[in-house]
């Protein structure tokens, strides 16, 4: 089947997933590549709940899709495809941390919440190769700039953008006034924006980037 016929405007997201899965189960590699494109961003976001390092996150995300590919024949559609792939992502990230002898934290995110989660900087699916490369460049700059922040700013922005805590929760966790939290997050975001400016000065990059 032509993959362009699989993805059409009259099908729901769930129907698209199921049709792509059926074709991938029959050996259609292009269909599986479309599934990867649809969920790579979200899976990377879920993995980042446990693994913050950019390059390590990329490696684990790739491992998730290798496992998905191997396990795909077992998928029967009893649950939504994303719920299924989400569980694989969480388990893969946990196993990675255990293998590294590290503590497991922030693993209580639900699939329904993870459905829309992809970190603070999100890009739509079905990227062209150029857009995918540019997105990865943006994400790397974002992660590197956050890693280079002072500890108080880094903690505040991660608690807000990655862990999804409210300002009140962050204030309690960091034992400081809400005004201080807002200031730290503002300064952190400003630092990230400044780090991104050289990339976004490129017209094509600016058109493809969505904040």
C-alpha positions in Angstrom: 0.0 0.0 0.0 1.2 3.5 -0.8 2.0 5.2 2.6 0.4 8.4 1.3 -2.9 6.5 1.2 -2.4 5.4 4.9 -2.2 9.0 6.2 -5.2 11.0 5.0 -7.1 13.9 6.5 -10.3 11.8 7.1 -8.6 9.3 9.5 -8.3 9.8 13.2 -4.9 9.7 14.8 -5.7 6.3 16.3 -6.8 5.0 12.9 -3.6 6.3 11.3 -1.5 4.5 14.0 -3.4 1.2 13.6 -3.1 1.3 9.8 0.6 2.1 10.0 1.1 -0.7 12.5 -0.7 -3.2 10.3 1.5 -2.2 7.3 4.7 -2.3 9.4 3.7 -5.8 10.7 3.5 -6.9 7.1 7.1 -5.8 6.6 6.6 -2.3 5.3 9.6 -0.4 6.5 8.3 3.0 5.3 5.2 2.5 7.5 7.4 1.9 10.5 9.5 5.0 9.7 6.3 7.0 9.7 5.5 5.7 13.2 9.0 6.7 14.3 8.5 10.2 12.9 5.1 10.5 14.6 6.4 9.5 18.1 10.1 10.2 18.2 9.6 13.6 19.8 7.1 12.3 22.4 9.2 9.3 23.3 12.3 11.5 23.7 10.2 13.8 26.0 9.1 10.8 28.1 12.6 9.5 28.4 13.8 12.9 29.5 11.6 12.5 32.6 14.2 10.0 33.7 17.3 10.8 31.7 18.3 14.5 31.4 21.5 14.2 29.4 20.8 15.0 25.7 23.1 12.5 24.1 22.2 9.8 26.6 18.5 10.6 26.0 19.0 10.2 22.2 20.7 6.8 22.7 17.9 5.5 24.9 15.2 6.8 22.6 16.9 5.0 19.7 16.9 1.8 21.8 13.2 2.3 22.5 12.4 2.2 18.8 14.6 -0.9 18.3 12.6 -2.6 20.9 9.3 -1.4 19.4 10.4 -2.7 16.0 11.2 -6.2 17.5 8.0 -6.3 19.6 5.7 -4.9 16.9 4.3 -8.3 15.8 3.0 -8.7 19.4 0.9 -5.5 19.3 -2.8 -6.4 18.9 -4.4 -3.0 19.5 -5.8 -3.8 22.9 -4.5 -0.3 24.0 -3.7 2.8 22.1 -0.4 2.5 20.2 1.1 5.4 22.1 0.2 3.9 25.5 2.0 0.7 24.4 5.1 2.5 23.2 5.1 4.7 26.3 5.4 1.7 28.5 8.3 0.4 26.5 10.0 3.8 26.7 9.6 4.1 30.5 10.8 0.5 31.0 13.8 1.0 28.7 14.8 4.2 30.5 14.4 2.5 33.9 16.5 -0.4 32.8 19.2 1.9 31.5 19.4 3.7 34.8 19.5 0.4 36.7 22.4 -0.8 34.5 24.2 2.5 35.2 23.7 2.1 39.0 21.6 5.3 39.2 18.5 6.1 41.1 15.1 6.1 39.3 13.1 9.3 39.8 10.1 11.1 38.2 8.6 7.9 36.7 5.0 8.5 37.8 4.0 10.4 34.6 0.8 8.8 33.2 0.4 7.9 29.5 -2.5 10.3 29.2 -0.3 13.2 30.4 2.7 11.9 28.3 0.5 12.1 25.2 1.1 15.8 24.9 4.5 15.9 26.6 7.6 16.6 24.6 9.5 19.0 26.8 9.4 22.8 26.7 10.4 23.1 23.0 8.2 21.0 20.7 8.1 20.4 17.0 5.3 18.9 14.9 5.7 15.4 13.5 6.4 14.5 9.9 9.6 16.6 9.6 11.6 16.6 6.5 15.3 15.5 6.9 16.4 19.1 7.0 13.8 20.0 9.6 14.7 17.0 11.7 18.3 18.0 11.7 17.4 21.6 12.5 15.2 20.4 15.3 18.0 18.4 16.8 20.3 21.4 16.6 17.8 23.5 18.5 17.3 20.8 21.1 21.0 20.4 21.6 21.5 24.2 22.1 18.5 24.2 24.6 19.9 21.3 26.6 23.5 22.7 26.6 22.4 26.2 27.6 20.3 24.7 30.5 23.2 22.6 31.6 25.4 25.7 31.7 23.0 27.7 33.9 23.8 28.4 37.6 22.4 25.7 39.8 19.4 27.7 41.1 18.3 28.7 37.6 18.8 25.2 36.2 16.8 23.6 39.0 13.9 26.1 38.6 13.7 25.7 34.8 13.9 21.9 35.0 11.2 21.7 37.7 9.0 23.9 35.5 9.7 22.8 31.9 10.6 19.1 32.5 8.9 18.0 35.7 5.9 20.3 35.0 5.6 21.7 38.6 3.5 24.8 39.3 5.3 27.9 40.6 3.8 27.2 44.0 5.3 23.7 44.0 8.6 24.9 42.9 8.7 27.6 45.5 8.0 25.0 48.2 10.6 22.6 46.8 13.3 25.2 46.5 12.3 26.9 49.8 12.0 30.4 48.3 9.2 32.9 47.5 7.2 32.5 44.3 8.5 35.8 43.1 12.0 34.4 43.3 10.9 31.3 41.3 9.4 33.5 38.6 12.6 35.6 38.4 14.8 32.5 38.1 12.6 30.9 35.4 12.5 34.2 33.5 16.3 34.5 33.6 16.8 30.8 32.6 14.4 31.2 29.6 16.2 34.4 28.6 19.5 32.6 28.7 18.1 29.8 26.5 16.6 32.4 24.0 19.9 34.2 23.8 21.7 30.9 23.1 19.1 30.1 20.3 19.4 33.5 18.6 22.3 32.6 16.3 20.4 29.6 15.0 17.1 31.4 14.6 18.8 34.2 12.7 18.7 31.7 9.8 15.4 32.3 8.0 14.7 28.6 7.3 15.5 27.6 10.8 13.2 30.3 12.2 10.3 29.1 10.0 10.7 25.5 11.1 11.2 26.2 14.8 8.1 26.3 17.0 8.4 27.6 20.6 
